[in-house]
Amino acid sequence: MKRKDDAQQELVAHLPNVVIDAARGLKHLPAVQKLNGVLMFLDISGFTALCEQFSLQNHGVDELTKTLNDYLGRIEDLVLKAGGDVVEFAGDAMLVLWEAPSVESRVTAVVKAIVCSRKVMKTCNNWDTEVGVKLGVKIGLSAGEVLLTYVGTKSFRLFSSSGQAMLDVNAAEKYCDKGTIILAPSAWALCPERKGINVEKLDEGHVRVLNIRKTWAESELTKESTPQEQQKPKAMDEFPSFRKVNMKNVHKHDLRPFIAAPVLHKLEENQPMEYLCEMRDVTVVFINLSLDHGHDHSRSLQGVFDKISTAVLQFQGVINKIFEFDKGTSFLVLFGLPGFKHEDEVGHALQCSSQIIMTLNDMIEVRQVSVGVTTGKVFCGVVGHPERHEYTVIGPKVNMAARLMMNYPGKLSCDEETRHRSFLGTAHFHDLPEITLKGMDNPGPISEYIEADVGKDHSIPEAKHAILGYVAEFLEALNTLDKVCVSSDYRHPLFLVVKGEPGVGKTRFLRSVIDAAVKNDMRILCHRPSISSAGNPYTTACYVIAELLELGGISSPQEREQVLEDRFEGTELFNSLSLLNNLLGIQLTAHESVFNLSPAERTRALQRLLGRIVQGTQLDSYSGTLIAIDDAQYVDRDSWGYLRYFAGYSCLFVLGMGALRRSEGALEGPLVPEGMDKVLNSPLCVHVKLEGLEPVNMEALLCQFLEVASVPRELTNLLASRLTGQINPSWVKQCVTNLLHHQLLEINTEGRQPHCNVAEGVRLIDLEIPASLNGCMVSFIDRLPAAERTAVKIASIIGASFNSAVLSHLMPLTPTHKVLESIGGLTSAGVFIYENGQLRFQSVTLQETAYGLLVEKQRRKLHERYAVYLEQRFLGFAKKKKKSFSLRKKKSRMVQERKLGGSGEMTLQVIYPQLVTHWRKAGNQTKTVEYLIHAAESAVSLGSTMQAISFIYQAKGMLPTQDQVVHLDALAAQATTSLFLTREKRKHISVNKQRWQLAAAKALRASREAASKDGIKAKQPSKPVDLYHAKPVVAPRLPAAVSQEAPIEQEELRRRDWPVVAMTASATVLLFLTLYYTLVIM
């Protein structure tokens, strides 16, 4: 019980009394609390210089913390004894309120504030420190209405101070010098018996307090105090009386949303707040807003918070405070705090700031946005009095960010350190004119950041440094690109496959190939399938065709249909568009020439159509098309056949291939799907294998990973001594991440370039370094705290990405806050990465390693638990029901469930394959068959016929019940029949046709030229062109060695090189009718 009381008292110490009183009643946000009283704005000088001197003189953080707390604690002790409430800490400033609802009580409050100010001046001005820096104060006082505006969400809240008293105290502060007390006219007007106070009159009614008579203060305070107040003792270790009374009504869950995340972590770990105090590299972002006063201020502030919070959360930053002083409304955002450390935090801060500017500029309430960003060492920690303190950041870089924000209005400005450490390239920065910054002797060059990556694909990460090693392999890749760009026929390589063990640098190699292709003016399409999409038929094929046709942003089938019709109307391809129905989930009317085709002829026609689309959409501005697919081992087996159809004239697939694994639930059968096997063994496929880097690259690799100019020889020798052959870059990265995470290495940023040192007292030679990537991963997981170790193992069964709610469900015996704590630790350690509102593993290898640490019994139990979660979350199951299977009774509900899919929600088309996967891994065959049938139903209803047949075929192979067989037969009949259905023409949707008509005309000319060269007479324009019997634009390629005098052999090679698309368990497009016969008639 005492521990709970201590934790609650610590929460109270982080908040002012007025917020504690209001917290319980805050049911809806935004909210405004109206108060009256006297405000003190206390500005401390010397904090920045103090932090600098402690760092330069190599004093410890403990000494700095003690100095800060001694000084601030003394000031707050005087304030608390005088009945003041410390409302806000603003770095080196403090805002104090004496709440006084009536005019009479405000008179007393003014006297208390003046007396308190005099005591602070006498005690704390010219305060000596051990490093020779003198600390001083200046104070402004005002009286009147104070507004506290509360914004945020249920789990995270902030408050800001505004109102007339705030305006007055800000105006008074402008007249302050070190060691002075300035009264605003509103405070001076309340002073009684002015003969007892000596002042110097200033402009606009402000006065400077020179001295006061002791008898004046005593008489006024005695006159206004009650007997109880006069007799009540004031002890330093005691809360003010009104705060003490309200402690009975304080509830922890009401206060937690106001507390900084690093503080909450320490509280939950039952660790002292001193552990939070440190000098650390942080990127500081100050955002200043000029708001239109014609709108409701609280609603405007909530709207701004929502926009900023969304971006900050996405980029793993923390909103620390909101200020509403004389500079308008300002947000302080920090990147790199404990629990939020990320290797790309500087770049993230700039990208986040740019996104914030763009979103805020769209708000009518915002007139101007200015952002200042700086990077460097600052003091982070809890400072203040034992009874009232806050987590804050102090240092020159904090002040500099605020100066940049105010001196470069309307711009995203940053210092040289931020520009250098962002690794975003010179194209993102413009030099800004030099401006003298207050308190900054030599701020260095200042730059403006500009978001210059519009349209850039982020699926394969950008490279920060030049690629190391792999010279011969990269030359082979460049040679392949050259052949594609200069080839005038179809005999160039179609596939470039990059293979290698996990962690050897396949993704980095792909990025280098992409960059080279961009220089060759090639069109780039990137895709990175995940393990969760591997079981969803035709995912990759659908993505590629949608991107080629620029349909990625159009989700409605009706809109897709009309866009395609408008783009290709009047072209040779128009009558063939119905062949795309199954890939794009549309139902275009089948032209007569298509309707009468046999399955084999349809396959060949689709092959030609896809090739023509690649060529027709390429336009004259590109020399070719490069389609890069990383983690290609996760391309679903049904898409592999289509990849060959896309490849053709000036088109190259670059595939990063990881280790191949047998399909889940398949104990036997081919490891490599048929379609993949045909691609990998094609004579037009170039293979590049990455074996690892030569040991000579170790030092350069370490410098790249650590982002330093030099590393200790001891580290290089240690890692080199553990090599059994070539360098695995991921192993090296994981090793140094381990060393950094456990503070065995230090990054020294002193000097012009950062460098790495071994931490004091550490002997690297004594450390055990795993000799393999897997061993390194296991070692890393084993060294995690027990709760985090459990969390990472459990998360490994979910898939590519997940959220905290899922992990909490899978850990029912662990409190939610403990789960969140583990997630924070794992994110800080680099195990998890937060992006787009989801968590994901830092690498697939790490996920697979964690999954391998679970025994089979644990895996099955966890897969079952996650499957049940998906049922409850998306299908509305209250509990598992043991009932006989009856899909027909659920027909109406199923139709309603399919309407679940909305913006940002998972549709049943996505959920059912996941349920199939997890029930299969749980060993529950009955459930697996049930959801295969559901998945087939969903696919049929959405027109995804090929996916439906794939699901049906899988269900047929798992011994379904007789009722299920009957239903599967009906679905198979419906799926195959739907291939020949027609539809009424949709309403016209206006689309700009000019670009696509030009592209189609170009494709038509190329087709006629190819036909002319091969001696095939083109049809007259007056008649519809039968593209299925004409020479295709993208013809199947033949090996160069094939003789032109052997047409029969050529046709055989063509058939062998271009088989029909491979479906799950070898089902293909050519076998549609065969499937119908097998599934239904027999």
N, C-alpha and C positions, 0 to 999 in steps of 0.2 A: 504493500500500500504506500509505503514511504517513497518507493521508486516512482510510482505513478504521480505522487504529489510533487516530487522533484521535477519530473518531466513537465508537468503542468505549470509549475512556477517558472521554469525556463522559457516556456512559450509566452507566458505573461510578460516576462522581462524583455521580450523582443518587440512588444507592441505598446503604444501609448494607451492611457486610460480611456480616452474618448473612443478609441477603436474597440477596445475590449467591451465597453458598455454597449456599443452598437452592433457588435458581431453577431450576437444571437438573434437579433431581429432582422438581419439582412436575408430576406427570402428571395428577393428579385433584384437583379442588377440591370442597369445602373441605379444607384441610390445616392441621395444627397442628405447629409447631416448638417443642419444649421445650428451654429453655436455663436455665442457672444463672449467676448473676453478681451484679454490683453495678450499681445504677441511679442515675443522676443526673438530677434534674428541675431544669432551669435556666430560671427565669422572668425575662424582661427587662422592665423598666419604662421607659416613656418613648417607645416606638416609635410609639404612636398620636399623641402630642403632636408628635413629630418630623415625621410625615407631614403633620399639619395645618399646622405652621409653614412647612414647605417650600412647601406650596400657597399659603398666605396671603402669603408673602413673594416669590412668583413665582420661586422658584429652579427650575432645570430638573430633569427626572427624572434626568439623568446625575449631578447633584450628590447627589441623594437616594440613588441607587444606590451611589455611591462611599462615602457616609457609612455606609450600612447594611452594605456589604460590608467596609469597614474594621473596623467594630465586631465583626460576626459572625465575620469572618475571623480576627480576633485571638483571640476566644474559642475558635474551632475549632482554631486552630493549637496552643493550649495543650492542648486535649483530645486531638488527634491525636498530639502528642508524648508524651502520657501513656498512649497505647495505647487510648484510648476510641473507641468506635464510635458515631457520631451516628445513632441509629435513626430519629428522627422530628423534623421541624420542625412546630411547631404555631403558626404565626403569630409571636407574640412569645415563644414558649417552645421548649425543646429537650430532647429525651430522649436520654441517652447511656448506653451499656452497656459495662461491662468484663466480657467473658465469662470465667467461671471455673467449670469443672465440679466441682472438688474443694474441700473445706473449706479446705485449705492455700492453694490459689490464690486463694480468695475473701478470705483475710486480706490477701494482697498487693494484691488489687484494691481493697479498702477503703482501704488506705494511699495507693495511687495516686490514688484518687478524692478523698480528703481533701486531699492535696497539690495536686492539680490545682485543686480548688475554691478553695483559699487563693490560688493564683496568679491565678485568674480574678478573685477579689475585689480583690486588690491592683492588678491591671492595668486592669480593665474597670468597676469600680464608680465611679460619679460621673464618667463619661466625658463630656468637653465636646464640644459640637457647634457649628458655625458659626452656628446659628440660636438659640443660647441655651438649648436643651433639654439637660438632663443625663440620660444613660442610666445605669441601674443594674441590678443583678442580685440575685436571691435563689435559694438552692440547697437542695434536699432530697436526701438520700441514703438508699438502702435496699439490702438484699441478700436473695437468695432466688431462687425460680423465676420465670422470665419465659416467657410463652407468646406466640408470634407466630402469629396466625391469618390464613391466606391465603384470600381469596374472590375471585370474579370469573368471567371467561370465558377462552377461549383467547386472545382478543385484548386484553383489558383486565383488569388485576388490581390489587387493593389488599391491604394488610396492616394489621393492628392489633395493639397490644401490650396484654397483660393478664397476669393471674397475681398471686400473693401479693406479689411485689416491687413491682408496680404499685400495689396497694392501699396498701402501706406507704409508698411515696414520695409518694403523693397525701396521705396523712395527715400526713406530715412537712411537706409544702409549706404546710399550713394554719397551721403555727407560724412560718412565715417572714415576716420583714420585709425591706425593702430592705437589702442589705449583710450578710445573715446566712446561715449554713450550719447546717442542721438535720439531725441523724442520727436515722433511725428506730431503734427498738429492735433490729431485725434487723441493722443496720449497726454500731451501737454494741457489740453483743455480740461482733463479730469483731475489734474493735480490740485489738491487742496492747500490752502494757506501757503501761497507761493513765496511768501517771505522766508520760509524755512528752507528753500532750495535755490542755490545760485546757478544761473544758466547763462549761456551766451546765445543771443538770438541770431539765427541764420535765415537764409532765403525761404520763401514760401511757407513761413510759419514754423519751421523746424527750429529746435533749440538743442544746444550741447550742454549736458549736465557737467557742471564744474565741481560742485560739492553739495552736501546736504547736512543739515543740522541733526545731530543724533536725537535730540528731544522731539524734533518734528516727526521723524519716522516712528518713534516709539509712541507718541501721543496718538497719531493717526491709526496705527495698527491696534493699539489698545482700545481705542474708541469704537472700532468697527468689529472687534472680536468678541465672541461669546465666552462666558466663563469656562466652558468645557474646553474650548480651543486654547485658552490661555494656560490651562493647567496640564494639557496633554503633553507628555514628553516627546521629544523628537530624537530618536536614536538613529544612528547611521545604518544599522542593520535592520531597519523596520520600514515597511512600505508606508506611504502616506495613508491616513486613516480611511479616506473614501475608497481607495484602491483595495485596501485590506478587507473592507466590508463586501465589496463586489466579488471578491475571490470565491465566495460561496456559490455564486451563480455562473461562474466561468465553466465552459465546457470545451474540452480539448478539440473536438471536431469543428467547433466554430472558429478556433484560432489558427488551426493548421494551414488553411488556404493562404494566410497572409505571411507565412514563414518561408524564408529562402530555402531552396531544395538542399544545398549543402548542409544547412543547419538541421533540417529534418533527418537527413541520413545519420548524422552524428547522434542525434537524440535517440533514434531507434536502435543505434548500436550501443547506447548507454555510455558514450564516450564524452569526455570533457570538451567544452567548446575550444579550449586552447589548441586542440589538434587541428582545428581549421585554420589557424593563423600561419601564414606562409608568404614568402616572396615567390611569385610564380609568373610565368609568361602568360599574359592574357591579351586578347584583342578587345579593345574598348570601343563601343559604338554609341555615340550620342546622336539622338534624332530630335530635331526641333521642328515644331509645327506652328504655323500661323493659321489659327482657326477663325472662321467667319462668325462673328458674334450675333448674326441674325438667326442662328439655329440654337436649339436647346443644347446647352454646353455638356450636360451629363450624357446625353445620347450621342453627341458627337464624339466625346471622349471614349465611350464604350465601342463605338464603331471603329475608331482608330485603334483601340486596343485589340479588337478582333483581328484586324488586318495585320498588325505587327506581330501579334502572338502566333498567328498561323505560320508566318514566314520564319519566325525565330525558332519555333518548335521543329519545323522542317529541317532547318540547318543546325540544330543541336546547340542553340544558344540559350541564354537565360535573361529574362527581363528582370532587372534588379529594382528599379525605382521609376516613379513618375514625379517630375518637378513642375510646378507652375509658379515660378518666380517672375521677375520682371522680363525675362527673356522669352515669355510665352510658355507653351507646353512642351516639355522635353521628356524623352524616354531614355533611360540608361540601359543598354543591352550589353551583356558580357559573353565572350566566347573563350572557353578554356578553363572554366571553373572546375573544382573537384567533382568528379562524376559526369562531366560534360567535355572531357578532353578529347580532341580529335586531331589526327595528323594534318588535316586540311582546314583547320579552323580559321586561319587567316583568309584563305580564299572563300570559305563559307561565309565569313562575316561580310566581305564585299558583295558577294552574290546575294546574300540575304538583304543587305542594305539597298541594293539596286531593285530587288523585287518589292521591297517596302515602298520605295519612292514611286514605282510604277502604280502600285495598287492605291496608295494614298492620293496620288494625283487624280485618280478617277472619282474621288469623293468630292461632292460639291461643297462640303463643309470645310475643306482644306484649301487654303489659298497658296501656301508655299511649304515645301519640305526641304530642310537642310540637314545633312548628315556629316559628322566628322568621325573618322576611324583611325585609331592608333594601335600600335602593337609594342609590347615590351614588358619588363618586369614591374609589377605593382604589388603593394601589400594587400593581401586578401585575408580577412578574418573578422572575428567578433571583437568589437571595441566598445568601451563605455563603462558604466557603473555596474556593479553586480546585480542591481535591481532594475536597471534599464540599459540595454545595449542592443546593438544591431550588427548584422553581417554587412560589411561594406568593403569598398576598394579605395585605396589611397595611393597616390603617386603622381609623378610628373606626366605620365602618359594619360592619366585620367583627366588632368587639367588641360592637357594639350588637345584631347578630343573635343572637349567643350569649347576651347578657343577656335578650333577649326570649324566647328558647327556654326558659330556665330559670325566668324569673319569671312566665310565663303557661303553666303546665303544662296539657296536654291541649287546647291551642288553637293555631290558625294565626294568629299575631299579626304585624303589620307596622307599619312606621313611616309617617309622613305622606307622605314622598316616594314611597314605593311605592304608596300608595293613590292619590296624585294622578297618577302617571305610568302607572298601569295602564289608565286609561280604561275601567274595567269597570262604572262606575255605582254610585250610593250603595246600591242594594239588596243589594250584595255585602258591605257592611261594617257592622259594629257597633262602637261606641266601647267601649273597655275601660277599667277604672278605672286611675287614675294610680298608678304604683308607682315608688319611687326605684330607679334603675338604677345600680349601682356604676360609678363613673368617668364618669357621664353627667350633666352639669350641667342641660341643658335638652333632653331627648330629644324633646319635642313630643308631640302626641296619638298614642296607640297604638290601632290598630283590629284587630278580628278579621275575617278574610276568611271568607265563607260562600259555598259554591258554590250559586248560586240559579238556575242555568240548566238544570235537569233537563228533559229532553225538548226542548230547543231544537235547531232544525235548523241545522247548520253548513255546509250546502252553498252557501248564499249568505251571504257574510260580514256580520257585524254592523257597523253604522256607529258610528264614534267621534265624529263631528262632524255638525252640521247640514248638509244638502245646500246647495250654493251654486248660484245661478242657476236656469235652467230653470223659471221661475215659471209661464209659460203652459202648458208641457208638463205640469207636475205638476198644475195645475188641471184639465187635460183628463183626467188619470188619476183624480183624485179624483171628478170628475163621472161617470166610467164606473163607479167603485166604488159610488157612490150609486145609480145606476140598477140595478145588480145587487142591492143590498141591499133596495131598496124595491119592486122589481118583483114582481107577483103572477102573471105569466105568463112566457112564453118569448121575449118580444120584446126583452129587454135585450141589450146587447152580449155576445158570447161570447168574444171574443179582444181583448186589448190588446197590440199589438205595438210594442215599443220598438226602434227602429233607430238606427244611427249608425256612423260610422267607428270603427275600433279605438281604444280609449283615451279616448273622449269621456265615459265615465261611465255606461254602460248598467247595469252591475252595481250601482253605487251608487244609480241611479235605481230599479231593481227593489227594492232593500232599503227605500227610502223608501215605495214603494207597499205593500210587505208590512207595514211598520210601521203605515201608515194603515189597512190592512185589519184588522190586529189590534185597533186601536181601535174598529173597526166590528163587532167580535165575529164575524169571519169565521174559518172553519177554514182553516189554511194547510198546504199540501203543497209542498215545494220539491224541485227536481231540477236537476242540472247535468250533462248528458251530455258525454262527451269525444269527441275525434276518433276514438279507438280503438273506441268503441261505435257510431259512425255506420254501420259496415258490418255490424253484428250485428242481424238483423231483429227487430223488435218489442220492443227493449230498453226504450224509454220507455213504451210501452203496458203492458207487463208490470209495470213499476215502479209506475205510477200505480194500476192496478187492485189490485195487492198492498197498496199503502199505504192505499187507500180501505177495503179489507176487513181491514186490520190483520194481514196475512199476511207482512209483511216479515221477521219473525223466525222463520218456519216454513219450513224448506227441504224437508222430506220431502213428496213428492206425496201419500202416503197420509194424512198428518196434515192436509194442506190440504183434501183431499177430505172427511174426516170433520168437520173444523171447519166447513166450509161447509154440510154437510148438517145439522149440529146447529144452526147459527145460523138457517138459513132453513126448517127443518122446520115444516110446517103453514102456510107463507105462500104467497102467490101466486107468488113468485119461485122456489120450490123446484124445480118441474119444468123450469125454464129454466137451471139451473146448469150443465148439460153444455155449454152454449154457451161457457163459459169454459175448456173443456178445453185448447184450443190456446194461450191466453194465459197460463195458469197452469201448464202442463205436467202436468195431471191427466187422469184418465180416469173421470169420473163417468158413470154409466149414462144414456144418452139416453132421455128420456121419449118415449112414443108420439107426443105432440103435436110434439115436436122432430124425431123420426126421419123423419117423413113430409114435412117441409118441403122445398121446393125451395131451391136455393142463394140465390136472391133473397130468399125469405121468411126464411131463416136470418139473412141479413145484417140485414134490418129488425128481426127479433126480437132480435138481439144489440144493435142500436142502442138499442132500447127498454130492454133489460135494463141496459146500462151507465148510461143516464140514471137509471133507477130506483135503481140502487146508489148513485149520487152523492147522490140525494135521500134515500134511506132511511137512509144512514149519517150524514147531516148532523145529525140530532137537533135538539131544540128549543133547545139552548144556543147554536147558531150562527145568524147571520143569512144566511150563505151560505158558499160554498167558493171559495177562491182557490188555483189551482195555478200556481206560479211556476216557469218553466223558463228558466234562464240558458244562454247559448250554444246557443240553440234551433236554430241552423244545423246542429248535430250530432245532432239528433233523426233517427233512422234513417227512411228513406223509407216503410217499411212501417207505422210508428206514426202517421203524420200523419192518416190517415183515422180512426183511433180517437179522436184528440183531439177531433174534431168530435162523436163519439158521447158522450163524457163531458160536453162542454159542454151546459148546459141550464138547468134551473130553479135560479136563484140560484148558478150556478157560472160562474166566469170564469177563463180562462187568461191569464196575463201572460207574454209571451215576449220575452226579450232576444235580438235577432237580430243576429249579426255578418255579416261578408261571406260571400256564398254562393260556393262553388267547385264545379266540376264533379267528379263522382265519380271516384275514382282509377281510372285505366285507361280511362276513357271519353273518347275524343277528340272525340266529337260527341254529339248528343242534347240534350234539354232541360237547362238549368242548374238549374231549380227542379223538384223532383219533383212529380208530379201532385197528390198529396194536400196538399202544402204550398201549391201554387198555389191550390187551392180554398179553403184557409183564408185566405190573404193577400188574396184577391180577394172574400171573402164580404162581403155588405152588413152583416153583424153583427160585422165586425172593425174595431176602432179603431186607427189608426196614429199613433204619436208618434215624431217624428224628432228626435234630439239632434244639433245642429250644432256644439256646443262652447260654452264659457263666454265671456261678454263680458270684454274686457280689464280692466274695472274690478274683476274678481274675483281678479286675479293675486296681490295681497298676502295676502288672506285664504286663498287656496289654498296658498300657500307656508307660511303659519303652520300650517295643518292638516297638511301633509305633514311638516314639520320638528318639529311639536309644540312650538312656541315661541310666545311672546307678540308678538314683533316680528322683522322681518327687515331687513337693510340695504337702503336705497333703491337702492344700486348693483345689487343682485341683481334687484330688481323691474324696474328700468329695462332691464337687460341682456336679460332674458327677454322683456319686452314689445316690445323693439326687434326681436326675431327673429320676431315673429308675422306671419303673412301673412293673418290673419283672426281667427277665434275661437280661444280657448284650448283645446288638447287637454290635459286634466288628466294623462293618462299621460305625455305628452311632458314636461310640467313635472316630474312626479315622477321620471322617468328622468334629467332634467338635474340636479336637485338630488342625486339618488343618486350620479350620476357625480362631482359636486363634493365630496360628503362622502367618497366612497370614496377619492378621491385627495387628501383632506385640504386642499382649497381653501376649505372652509367649516368653521367651528367652532361648536359649541353650548356656550354659556356658561350654566351652571346656577347661578351665583352670584346671590344675591338671591332674591326671593320667586317670580319667574317666570323660566323659561329664555328666552334670546334667542339669535339667530343673528348671528355676526360673520364677516366675511371674514378668512381666515387672514392672518397677518402677512406682508407682502412680496408678496401676491398682488394682481394687477390683473385683476379680472373682465373689464374691457372688452377686454383683450388675448386672451381665450379665444375659441375657435371653438365656437359653439353650433349644432348641426344645426337646420335649419329645419323638419324634419318628424319624426314619431314614428319612421318607418322609418330615417331618417337618424340619429336619436339612437341607435336600437338598434344600427345598424351601427357607429357611432362607438364605442359602449360595448364591443361585441365586439372591435373592432380594437385597443382600448387594453388588452385583457386580455393577460397573459403568453402566450407562444406555446403552452405546454402546455394552459392553460385554454381558449384560443381554439380549439384543435383539439378538445378534449373537448366543448365546447358545440355545435360543429357536428355532431360524430358523434352526440351524444345526441339531436339534433333529429330523427333519423330513427326513433327508437324509438317515440315516442308520448307519451301524457299523463304517464305515470309509469314509473319504472324503478329499478333498484338498482345499486350499484357493481359487482357481479359482471358484469352485462350490459355495462356500459361497458368493463370490463377486457377482456371477450371481443372487443369491437369494436375494441380498441386493442392487438392482440397484441404489437406491438413495444415497447410501453411497460410498464415494470415496474408491478406492481399498486400498490406504495406510491406511485409517481408519479401513478397514476390517482386514488388516494385523496387525494393532495395537491391535485390539480386540482379535485376535487369539493369539498374543504374551502374552497379559494379561491373557487370559484364560488358556494358557499353563503354565504360571508362577503360576497361582492359583491352578493348578492341575486339572482343568476341562477337558482339552484336553491333550492327550499324543501323541507325534510325534514319529512314528516308521515306518521303511521301506518306507519312502517317503510319508506317509499318516498321517492324523490326525484322532484320534478316541477319543470317550468319555472315561473318566477315569473309568466309570462303567456304566453298562446297566441301573442300577437304576437311576442314575443321568440323563441319556438320557430320560428315560421314565417320570421322574418327570418334566423335562423341556417341554417335548411334551405335558404333561397333563395341562400345564399352558396356552397353546394355545386354543382359542375357535375354534369351529368346522369350522366356516367360514374361519378363518385364516389358519387352516390346509389344507382345500381343495385348497385354493388359492396357498399355498406354494407347495403342491404336484403337482399341475398343472404346476407351474413355473419350478419345477425341472424336470418334465416329458418333457416339451418343451426343456429344456437345454439338456437332454439326446438325444432327437431327433436331435437337431442342432449339437451336438458334435459328435455323432457317426453315425447318419443316413444321415447327410448332408442336413437337412431341413432348408431352409432359414427362413421360417415362417410356422405357422399352415395353412394347406390347407383344405378348406371345399369342398371336392370332393367326389363323389360316390366311393364306395369301388371297386377296380378292381385289384386283386392280379396278375392275369395272365399277365396284361400289364407290371407289374414290375418284371417279372420273370428274365429277363437278368440282371437288376440292382441288384436284390436280390443276385444273384450268385456272382456278383462282391463285394457286401457288405460283404459277408461272408469271403472274403479274408482280411478283416480289421485286424483280430486277428494276432498280432505279439508279439514279446517279450515285456512284460510289458504293452501291450494294452488290453483293454477289448474287447472280441469278442461279436458278436451278440447273441451267445448262452447265454451269461451272461446279455447282455443289455435288451433283450426282456422280461425276467421275471421281471426285475426292472421296465420297462415301464408298464407292466401289474399291478404291485403292486401300482405304484404311480397314474396311471390313475384311478384305482379302488378306491383308497382313495380320489381322487379328485371328485369322483362321476360321472365320464364320462364313461358310459357303452359302448358307441359306440367304443371309443378308446380302452377300455379294451378288447373287443371282437377282434378288429383288431389285437392287439398285441399278444393275445393268439393264433390267427391263424399264425401270423409270427413266434411265438415261436415253434409252432407245425411243421411248414415247416422246420425251422432250425434243429429241433431235427430229423425229418425224413431224411433230407439230410446228417446228421452226423451219422446216424445209431442208434440214441438213441430212439428206438421204444417205450419203456415204457414211457419215458418222453413225447413223442409226443402224445400218447393216453391220458395221464393225461391232457395235455393242451386242446386236442380236447374235452374231457369230460367236462372240465370247460366251454369252449366256448359254448357248446351245452346247458348248463344250464343257459345261459344269454340272451336268446331270440335273436339269430342272425337273420340277414335278410335271405331271400330265397336264394340269390346268395351265401351268406356265408355258408348256410347249405349245398348247393351243393358242395362247395369247401371243407368243413369239411368232408363230406361223402367220397370225393375222397382221402383226406389225410388219413382217417381212413382205407380205403381199402388198400392204399399204405403201411401204417404202419403195418397192420396185415399180409399183404402178404410178407413183407420183412423178417418176421421171418423165412421163408422157402427158402429164396434165397441162392444160392451157389455162390462161386467165384472161380476164377482160383488161383492156388497156387502162392504165392509171391516169389520173388527172395530170395535166401538164405542169411540170416544175421548171421555171425559167432558169437556164444555165447558159453561161457564156460559151459558145461552141467554137469560136474562131481557132483557138489554139489546138483543140483536139481534131478539128476538121483538117487543119494543116498537117498534123501528125499522121492522121489516117491517109491523107492524100499522098504523103511521102511513102508510107508503107505500101500503098497500092502501086505507086510507080516502081518501087523496088521489086514488088512481086512480078509485075509485067516484064521488067528488065531481066529478072532471073528466068522467067518463063521463056523469053525470047532467046536468051543464051542457050537454054537447054532444048530449044526446038519445039516448044509447046506454044501453040497459038492461043493468044489471049481471047477471051470472049468479048463480044461487042458490048459497049456500054449500055445499049438499049435494053439488054436482057439482064436479069439478075445473075450475079456472078456466083457460081457454085464452087465455093472455096474448098470443098471437101474432095473434089476430084481434080482441082488444079494443082500446079506445083506450089508447095508451101514456101512462104518467105523464109522461114526458119526450117530448113530441111534437116532430116537426120544426118549427122556427119559420118563420114566413112574414114577409116584409117588411110593414110596417104599411100600405103603400100598396095591398096586394093586396085586391081587392074580395071580400067574402063571397059575392057572387052569382056567382062564377066558379069553381066547384069543380074544373072540369077544368083550368083554368089553375093553380089552387092545387096540384093533384096533380103537375102538370108541374114547378112550382117546387120542390115537395118532393123530387121525384126528382133535380132538378138540384142542389139544395142539400145533399142527403145521399147522395152516391154511395157505392159500396162502397169498402172499404179498398184503398188503392193499395199494391201489392207491387212488388218490384224489377222493373224493365222492364215496368211497368203490369200485372202479374199481380194479381188481386183475389180476394176471397172468392167473389164471384158467378161467377167463372170457374173454379172448382175442377173442375167436370166438363169444361169446355172444355179446361182444361190437361191433364186426363187423356186426352182425345181427341187433343190435339195431340202430347203427349209419348209416348203409348203406341201408340195405334191407327195414327196416321200415321207 
